[in-house]
């Protein structure tokens, strides 16, 4: 989702240049980070009074709901995410998968069983796929529905118009966001200014709405309305969806621009708009069907519908790109097979395009729009996946704070209990929508999670089977010293999944051709638990003697491995391999599910299917196809 060059990542404001960079970062962050949470006023208040569990529009209910909205934003977004969770970064990167990588590294070093935490971290990241399908659908549809206020007869056109806009959005992904990236920030800036201005106008009509700033109104609302009041929390939670994006995009913009933009612009604009909607409901209870557009004066409704549509497209764009980023990280960490990943910008490393993820999201999103038929019905399906992700983030963060950072255990436990109470309440309220469509994102998340686990376990089993059929590098070097085969002049590179064992392709080549190249390099790509590895540490060359070399290339999970870069760096360490003269030998495994192992049969078949459809190493590592020789190997798992 990165829309700016890495050189703009600054933390010092000691000069005017730094201040300019900070301003640039803040404007760029507006379009990417705050698009999702910034479009919540379109539907959050409406769902509390007009959704499946809508509460009657009375003075006490309006003040109570508004109080819950305000304090949810303050406690969850401002305190939990911006003040606490954003302090947990993995080499500057944020997001639940980066947080999970921190726990994986700590678990290895301290030999503690962190399997459960890693598993729920993966599940939380998998839920983003379900969120990535629903968010574009509900955001764009809720904006387009504003047309019905201007022209009620245009109601039948809402669904077709939404589908056309979404299809165009996904078709555009091929070109990347670089061309329109500069427009994102200014459009969202105008959006937030409009939110604040119209909210302020609404407050002027009924200033007593400001009393809702007292948390007692929210507490009283829950006490008076019992179960019904608790279920309304599912609508209240819609006001903080998108908070996870603040953390996920921290690596692209840094903590300071995100916190500064939130406190100076986004938070005041959101609060003003929610107060304004509440004031309008006090004055006209009939406006509960769409309090957002009811707040907008007649003369501004058409421009506001257009602006809202643009804002929701931008919010959707950010989440779609987030799914691309998550997919890349999962591939790099070994939880998904290799997929085609295209970089859409020469200067912005974060701008990538994953075709398979894009088309899957497009078809699912359009199906959701056609199937649910309205943003209100989509709102019933929205929230469960996000509340589950936030709940998991809370668990992982406080584990990091207590076990890794060694924060005061009493303070950590008190904070953990407080935020767990809030998160579980929202999760419970959202879970009540399970049979109203909320099952959909959970099913998508569970399917993605099972694919991740199956791929990880299947790869480990596959590598073990291959390791049992080959030699260690030391054993191979000793065998060459005892009986050396015919050596043919040339340079050969064998990719290996384990730097300590000889790839099966090498042994098969030697067995069938009775010869070896004069210069051989065993190349292993290792993905580290950090986002990026500097060039000075990226490549390690070991000369094993007798023309045999080993290269271990280390990349971060946010990087894109490239074989050309590896050998450019390796040659600086005395390897002297000419990329244009290298013959690359690769294993091509044919997987057969026959052996009795801990993996179930359906998992083996799923793994075999995923392996067959994975992008070849030739494409993934950008190896010249004319220099590749693949050797087939049948492996039973």
C-alpha positions in Angstrom: 0.0 0.0 0.0 3.0 2.3 -0.1 2.4 5.4 -2.1 5.6 7.2 -1.4 9.3 6.5 -1.8 11.2 5.0 1.1 13.4 8.1 1.3 10.4 10.0 2.7 10.3 7.8 5.8 11.6 10.3 8.3 11.4 10.7 12.0 13.2 14.0 12.6 11.6 17.4 12.2 14.7 19.4 12.9 14.6 21.2 9.5 12.1 22.7 7.1 12.8 19.7 4.7 11.8 17.3 7.4 8.6 19.2 8.1 7.8 19.1 4.4 8.4 15.4 4.3 6.2 15.0 7.4 3.4 16.9 5.8 3.7 14.8 2.6 3.6 11.6 4.6 0.5 12.8 6.5 -1.4 13.7 3.3 -0.5 10.4 1.8 -1.5 8.5 4.9 -4.9 10.2 4.7 -5.8 8.4 1.5 -4.4 5.0 2.5 -4.7 4.6 6.2 -7.9 6.5 7.1 -10.1 5.7 4.1 -11.8 2.8 5.8 -12.5 4.3 9.2 -13.3 7.6 7.5 -16.3 6.2 5.6 -17.9 4.5 8.6 -20.2 7.5 9.3 -22.0 6.5 6.1 -23.6 3.5 7.9 -22.5 3.2 11.6 -25.2 5.4 13.2 -27.8 4.2 10.8 -27.3 0.6 11.8 -27.7 1.4 15.4 -31.2 2.7 14.8 -32.3 1.2 11.5 -30.5 -2.2 11.3 -31.6 -5.7 12.2 -31.3 -4.8 16.0 -32.2 -1.1 15.6 -33.2 0.6 18.8 -36.1 3.2 18.9 -35.1 6.8 18.3 -35.6 8.4 21.7 -33.6 11.2 23.4 -32.0 8.7 25.8 -31.2 6.2 23.2 -29.6 8.8 20.8 -27.4 10.2 23.6 -26.5 6.6 24.8 -25.6 5.3 21.3 -23.6 8.5 20.5 -21.8 8.2 23.8 -20.8 4.6 23.0 -19.7 5.6 19.5 -17.5 8.4 20.9 -15.9 6.4 23.6 -15.4 3.4 21.3 -13.4 5.6 18.9 -11.4 7.1 21.8 -10.6 3.9 23.6 -10.1 1.5 20.7 -8.5 3.7 18.1 -6.8 6.5 20.0 -5.6 4.6 23.1 -5.5 0.9 22.2 -4.1 1.2 18.6 -2.3 4.6 18.4 -0.9 4.8 21.9 -0.3 1.1 22.7 -0.3 -1.4 19.8 1.6 0.8 17.4 4.6 0.6 19.8 4.9 -3.0 18.7 6.7 -3.1 15.4 8.9 -5.6 13.6 11.7 -3.5 12.2 9.3 -0.7 11.6 6.5 -2.8 10.0 3.1 -3.3 11.6 0.1 -5.5 11.1 -1.0 -8.7 12.7 1.3 -10.9 10.6 4.3 -8.8 11.6 3.2 -9.1 15.2 2.9 -12.9 14.7 6.4 -12.9 13.2 7.7 -11.2 16.4 6.2 -14.0 18.5 7.6 -16.7 16.2 11.1 -15.3 16.6 10.8 -15.0 20.4 9.4 -18.5 20.7 12.3 -19.9 18.8 14.9 -18.1 20.9 13.3 -19.0 24.2 12.2 -22.5 23.2 8.7 -21.8 24.4 5.5 -23.3 23.0 4.0 -20.4 21.1 2.1 -22.5 18.6 -1.3 -21.4 19.9 -0.4 -17.7 19.6 1.1 -18.2 16.1 -2.0 -20.1 15.0 -4.5 -17.4 16.2 -2.2 -14.8 14.7 -2.4 -16.6 11.3 -6.2 -16.9 11.7 -6.5 -13.2 12.4 -4.5 -12.4 9.3 -6.6 -14.9 7.2 -9.8 -13.0 8.3 -8.5 -10.1 6.3 -9.5 -11.9 3.2 -13.2 -12.0 4.3 -12.9 -8.3 5.3 -11.4 -7.5 1.9 -14.5 -8.9 0.2 -17.1 -7.1 2.4 -15.5 -3.7 2.9 -15.5 -2.6 -0.8 -19.1 -3.9 -1.2 -20.6 -2.2 1.9 -18.6 1.0 1.4 -19.4 1.6 -2.3 -23.0 0.5 -1.9 -23.7 2.8 1.1 -22.3 5.7 -0.9 -24.3 4.9 -4.0 -27.5 4.5 -2.0 -27.4 8.3 -1.4 -28.8 8.6 -4.9 -32.1 7.4 -3.6 -32.4 10.5 -1.4 -31.9 12.8 -4.4 -34.0 10.7 -6.8 -36.1 7.9 -5.1 -37.0 6.4 -8.5 -33.3 5.6 -9.1 -33.4 2.9 -6.4 -33.3 -0.1 -8.9 -30.1 1.4 -10.3 -28.1 1.2 -7.0 -27.0 -2.5 -7.4 -26.0 -2.2 -11.1 -24.2 1.0 -10.5 -22.3 -0.5 -7.4 -21.3 -3.5 -9.5 -20.0 -1.4 -12.3 -18.0 0.8 -9.9 -16.5 -2.3 -8.2 -15.7 -4.0 -11.4 -13.9 -0.9 -12.7 -12.0 -0.7 -9.4 -10.7 -4.3 -9.6 -10.0 -4.0 -13.3 -7.8 -1.0 -12.6 -5.6 -2.9 -10.2 -3.5 -4.2 -13.1 -2.2 -0.7 -13.7 -1.4 -0.1 -10.0 -2.1 2.9 -7.8 0.9 5.0 -8.7 -1.1 7.0 -11.3 -3.8 8.1 -8.9 -1.9 7.9 -5.6 -1.3 11.6 -5.5 -5.0 12.2 -5.7 -5.9 10.0 -2.8 -4.8 12.2 0.0 -6.4 15.5 -1.2 -9.8 13.7 -1.9 -9.9 12.2 1.6 -8.8 15.6 3.0 -11.9 17.2 1.4 -14.0 14.3 2.6 -12.9 14.8 6.3 -13.4 18.6 6.0 -16.9 18.0 4.7 -17.6 15.5 7.5 -16.6 18.1 10.1 -18.4 21.1 8.5 -21.7 19.3 8.0 -21.4 17.8 11.5 -20.8 21.2 13.0 -23.9 22.6 11.1 -26.0 19.7 12.6 -24.8 20.4 16.1 -25.8 24.1 15.9 -29.4 22.9 15.4 -29.4 20.9 18.7 -26.4 21.8 20.9 -27.6 19.7 23.8 -26.3 16.6 21.9 -22.9 17.5 23.2 -23.9 16.1 26.6 -23.3 12.7 25.0 -19.5 13.2 25.7 -20.3 11.9 29.2 -19.6 8.1 29.3 -22.5 7.7 31.7 -25.0 8.0 28.9 -23.5 5.0 27.2 -23.4 3.0 30.5 -27.0 4.0 31.2 -28.1 2.9 27.7 -26.7 -0.6 28.2 -28.2 -0.9 31.7 -31.7 0.2 30.6 -31.8 -1.8 27.3 -30.3 -5.1 28.6 -29.8 -7.6 25.8 -31.2 -5.3 23.1 -28.7 -2.6 24.1 -25.9 -5.2 24.0 -26.8 -6.3 20.5 -26.7 -2.6 19.3 -23.0 -2.7 20.1 -22.7 -4.6 16.8 -23.7 -1.4 15.1 -21.6 0.8 17.3 -18.5 -1.3 16.4 -18.9 -0.2 12.8 -17.5 3.2 13.8 -14.0 1.7 14.5 -13.7 -0.7 11.5 -10.5 0.3 9.8 -8.5 0.7 13.0 -6.4 -2.3 12.2 -5.3 -0.5 9.0 -3.6 2.2 11.2 -1.3 -0.5 12.5 -0.9 -2.4 9.3 0.3 0.7 7.4 2.7 1.9 10.1 5.7 0.6 8.1 4.8 2.8 5.1 4.3 6.1 6.9 5.6 5.8 10.4 3.9 6.3 13.8 4.2 10.1 13.9 2.4 11.0 10.7 -0.4 8.6 11.5 -0.8 9.8 15.0 -0.5 13.5 14.0 -3.1 13.2 11.2 -5.5 11.3 13.5 -5.4 13.8 16.3 -5.4 17.0 14.2 -7.9 16.1 11.5 -9.5 12.6 11.4 -10.7 12.3 15.0 -12.2 15.8 15.2 -13.9 15.4 11.9 -15.4 12.0 12.8 -16.6 13.2 16.2 -18.2 16.3 14.7 -20.0 14.3 12.1 -21.3 11.7 14.7 -22.4 14.5 17.0 -24.2 16.2 14.0 -26.0 13.0 13.0 -27.1 12.5 16.7 -28.4 16.1 16.8 -30.3 15.6 13.6 -31.9 12.5 15.0 -33.0 14.4 18.1 -34.6 17.0 15.9 -36.1 14.5 13.4 -36.4 10.8 14.5 -37.6 9.9 11.0 -34.1 10.5 9.6 -32.9 7.2 11.1 -33.1 5.5 7.7 -30.1 7.5 6.5 -28.9 10.1 9.1 -25.7 10.7 7.2 -27.3 12.1 4.1 -30.1 13.7 6.1 -27.5 15.8 7.7 -26.3 17.2 4.3 -28.2 20.3 3.0 -30.2 19.8 -0.2 -27.8 21.9 -2.3 -24.8 19.8 -1.3 -26.4 16.3 -1.6 -25.3 15.6 -5.2 -21.7 16.7 -4.6 -21.7 14.7 -1.4 -22.9 11.6 -3.1 -20.0 12.0 -5.6 -17.5 12.7 -2.9 -18.7 9.8 -0.8 -18.4 7.4 -3.8 -14.8 8.6 -4.4 -14.0 8.2 -0.7 -15.4 4.7 -0.6 -13.5 3.7 -3.7 -10.3 4.9 -2.1 -11.1 3.1 1.1 -11.7 -0.1 -0.9 -8.5 0.4 -2.8 -6.5 0.6 0.5 -8.0 -2.7 1.7 -7.5 -4.5 -1.7 -3.9 -3.5 -1.7 -3.7 -4.7 1.9 -4.8 -8.1 0.8 -2.1 -8.1 -1.8 0.5 -7.2 0.8 -0.8 -9.9 3.2 -0.6 -12.5 0.4 3.0 -11.5 -0.4 3.9 -11.7 3.3 2.3 -15.1 3.7 4.1 -16.5 0.6 7.4 -15.2 1.9 6.8 -16.7 5.4 6.0 -20.1 3.8 2.3 -20.1 4.5 1.1 -19.9 0.9 2.5 -21.3 -2.4 4.2 -19.1 -4.9 1.8 -16.8 -6.8 2.3 -14.3 -9.5 3.2 -11.0 -8.0 3.8 -7.9 -10.2 5.3 -4.7 -9.0 3.3 -1.8 -10.5 5.8 1.0 -9.5 9.5 1.2 -10.1 10.0 3.5 -7.1 7.4 2.3 -4.6 8.2 -1.2 -3.4 4.8 -1.6 -1.6 2.7 -1.2 -4.8 2.2 -4.7 -6.0 -0.5 -6.6 -7.9 -1.5 -10.2 -7.2 -3.8 -11.3 -10.1 -5.2 -14.4 -8.4 -6.1 -12.5 -5.2 -7.6 -9.6 -7.3 -9.9 -11.8 -9.3 -11.0 -13.8 -6.3 -11.9 -10.6 -4.4 -13.7 -9.1 -7.4 -16.0 -12.1 -8.0 -16.7 -12.5 -4.3 -17.4 -8.8 -3.8 -19.8 -8.6 -6.8 -21.5 -11.7 -5.6 -22.0 -10.2 -2.1 -23.6 -7.0 -3.6 -26.0 -9.1 -5.8 -26.7 -11.5 -3.0 -27.3 -9.1 -0.1 -28.9 -6.4 -2.1 -28.4 -3.5 0.3 -25.6 -2.0 2.5 -27.8 -2.5 5.6 -27.9 -6.2 5.0 -24.2 -6.3 4.3 -23.7 -4.5 7.6 -25.1 -7.6 9.3 -22.3 -9.7 7.7 -19.7 -7.0 8.6 -18.0 -6.7 11.9 -17.4 -10.3 13.1 -14.2 -10.8 11.2 -12.9 -7.4 12.2 -13.8 -7.8 15.9 -12.1 -11.2 15.9 -9.0 -9.7 14.3 -8.9 -6.9 16.9 -9.4 -9.4 19.7 -6.5 -11.5 18.5 -4.3 -8.3 18.1 -5.0 -7.5 21.8 -4.0 -11.0 22.9 -0.8 -11.0 20.8 0.2 -7.4 21.8 -0.1 -8.0 25.5 1.8 -11.2 25.3 4.6 -9.3 23.6 4.4 -6.5 26.2 4.6 -9.0 29.1 6.9 -11.7 27.8 9.2 -9.9 25.4 9.3 -6.3 26.7 8.9 -7.2 30.3 6.4 -4.5 31.1 5.1 -4.2 34.6 2.9 -7.3 34.9 0.3 -5.7 37.1 -0.2 -2.8 34.7 -0.2 -5.1 31.7 -2.7 -7.5 33.2 -5.1 -4.6 34.2 -4.9 -3.1 30.7 -5.3 -6.5 29.1 -8.4 -7.2 31.2 -9.9 -3.8 30.4 -9.4 -4.1 26.6 -10.4 -7.8 26.5 -13.7 -6.8 28.2 -14.3 -4.2 25.4 -13.2 -6.5 22.6 -15.2 -9.6 23.8 -18.3 -7.4 24.2 -18.0 -6.2 20.6 -17.2 -9.7 19.4 -20.2 -11.1 21.2 -22.6 -8.4 19.9 -21.3 -8.9 16.3 -21.5 -12.7 16.6 -25.3 -12.3 17.2 -25.4 -11.6 13.4 -24.0 -15.0 12.6 -27.1 -16.2 10.9 -27.7 -12.9 9.2 -24.6 -13.2 7.0 -21.8 -12.9 9.5 -20.9 -16.5 8.8 -19.5 -15.5 5.4 -16.2 -13.7 6.4 -15.6 -16.4 9.1 -15.9 -19.2 6.5 -13.6 -17.3 4.1 -11.1 -16.7 6.9 -11.2 -20.3 8.1 -10.7 -21.5 4.5 -7.7 -19.2 4.1 -6.3 -20.3 7.5 -6.6 -24.0 6.6 -4.8 -23.4 3.3 -2.0 -21.6 5.2 -1.6 -24.4 7.7 -1.9 -27.2 5.1 0.8 -25.6 2.9 3.2 -25.1 5.9 2.7 -28.6 7.1 2.8 -30.1 3.6 6.1 -28.3 2.7 7.7 -29.5 5.9 6.6 -33.1 5.1 7.8 -32.8 1.5 11.2 -31.5 2.5 11.6 -34.3 5.0 10.9 -36.9 2.3 13.3 -35.2 -0.1 16.0 -35.0 2.7 15.7 -38.7 3.3 16.5 -39.4 -0.3 19.6 -37.3 -0.7 22.9 -36.5 0.9 24.1 -33.7 3.1 26.4 -31.1 1.6 29.4 -32.5 3.7 28.7 -36.0 2.6 28.6 -35.0 -1.1 31.8 -33.0 -0.8 33.5 -36.1 0.7 32.1 -38.4 -2.1 33.5 -36.0 -4.7 37.0 -36.3 -3.1 36.8 -40.1 -3.2 35.5 -40.5 -6.7 35.1 -37.4 -8.9 32.8 -37.7 -12.0 33.6 -36.2 -15.3 33.6 -32.4 -15.1 32.2 -30.4 -18.0 33.2 -26.7 -18.4 30.4 -24.4 -17.4 28.5 -22.9 -14.5 25.4 -24.5 -13.0 23.1 -23.3 -10.2 20.9 -25.7 -8.3 18.1 -24.1 -6.2 17.7 -26.0 -2.9 15.1 -25.6 -0.2 17.6 -26.6 2.5 21.2 -25.2 2.4 22.6 -28.2 4.2 21.4 -30.9 1.8 22.2 -31.6 -1.9 19.1 -31.0 -4.1 17.8 -34.2 -5.7 18.1 -32.5 -9.2 21.9 -32.5 -8.8 22.1 -36.2 -7.9 19.7 -37.1 -10.7 21.7 -35.1 -13.2 25.0 -36.7 -12.1 23.5 -40.2 -12.1 22.0 -40.0 -15.6 24.6 -37.8 -17.3 27.6 -39.2 -15.5 29.1 -35.7 -15.3 29.0 -32.4 -13.5 29.7 -28.8 -14.4 33.1 -27.4 -13.5 31.6 -24.7 -11.4 28.5 -25.5 -9.2 26.5 -23.3 -6.9 23.9 -24.5 -4.4 21.5 -21.5 -4.0 19.1 -21.3 -1.1 16.6 -18.5 -0.5 15.8 -17.8 3.2 13.0 -15.6 4.4 13.8 -13.9 7.6 11.3 -12.8 10.3 12.1 -9.1 9.6 10.5 -7.0 6.8 13.7 -6.2 5.0 17.3 -7.4 5.0 20.0 -4.8 4.0 22.2 -5.6 1.0 25.3 -5.9 3.3 23.7 -9.0 5.0 21.6 -10.3 2.2 24.0 -12.8 0.7 26.4 -15.3 2.3 28.9 -17.2 0.0 30.7 -20.3 1.1 33.4 -21.9 -1.1 33.3 -25.7 -0.5 36.2 -26.6 -2.7 36.5 -28.6 -5.9 34.4 -26.1 -7.8 31.5 -26.3 -5.4 30.0 -23.2 -3.8 27.0 -22.4 -1.6 25.0 -19.2 -1.6 22.4 -18.4 1.1 20.3 -15.4 0.1 18.3 -13.8 2.9 15.3 -11.6 2.2 12.7 -10.0 4.5 9.1 -11.0 4.3 8.2 -7.7 2.7 10.8 -8.1 -0.1 10.6 -9.7 -3.5 13.4 -12.4 -4.0 15.3 -11.9 -7.3 18.1 -14.3 -8.5 19.8 -11.6 -10.5 20.2 -9.4 -7.4 21.6 -12.4 -5.5 24.4 -13.1 -8.0 25.2 -9.5 -8.3 25.8 -9.4 -4.6 27.5 -12.8 -4.5 30.0 -11.8 -7.3 31.1 -9.0 -5.1 32.3 -11.7 -2.6 34.4 -13.5 -5.2 31.9 -16.0 -6.8 32.5 -14.9 -10.4 29.4 -16.4 -11.9 28.1 -14.8 -15.1 24.3 -14.6 -15.0 24.0 -14.9 -18.8 26.1 -18.2 -18.8 24.5 -20.0 -15.9 22.4 -23.1 -16.3 19.7 -23.3 -13.6 18.6 -26.7 -12.4 15.3 -27.0 -10.6 13.4 -29.8 -8.9 9.9 -30.4 -10.2 8.1 -32.5 -7.6 5.1 -34.7 -8.4 3.3 -35.2 -5.1 1.5 -38.5 -4.5 -0.7 -38.8 -1.3 -0.1 -42.4 -0.2 1.9 -42.5 3.0 0.5 -42.7 6.5 1.3 -39.4 8.2 -0.3 -37.0 10.7 -1.8 -35.0 7.7 -5.3 -36.1 6.8 -6.0 -37.3 3.3 -8.0 -34.2 2.3 -5.1 -32.0 3.4 -2.7 -34.0 1.3 -4.9 -33.7 -1.7 -5.3 -29.9 -1.0 -1.5 -29.6 -0.7 -0.9 -31.5 -4.0 -3.5 -29.2 -5.7 -1.9 -26.1 -4.4 1.6 -27.3 -5.4 0.4 -28.0 -8.9 -1.0 -24.5 -9.3 1.9 -22.7 -7.7 3.9 -20.4 -9.8 7.2 -22.0 -11.0 10.5 -21.0 -9.3 11.5 -19.8 -12.8 8.9 -17.1 -12.8 8.9 -16.3 -9.0 12.7 -15.7 -8.8 12.8 -14.1 -12.2 15.2 -16.7 -13.7 15.7 -16.5 -17.5 13.5 -19.3 -18.8 15.9 -20.2 -21.6 18.5 -21.1 -19.0 16.4 -23.4 -16.9 16.4 -27.2 -16.8 13.7 -28.9 -14.7 14.2 -32.4 -13.4 11.1 -34.3 -12.3 10.9 -36.0 -8.9 8.0 -38.1 -7.6 7.5 -37.8 -3.8 5.0 -39.6 -1.7 3.5 -37.9 1.4 
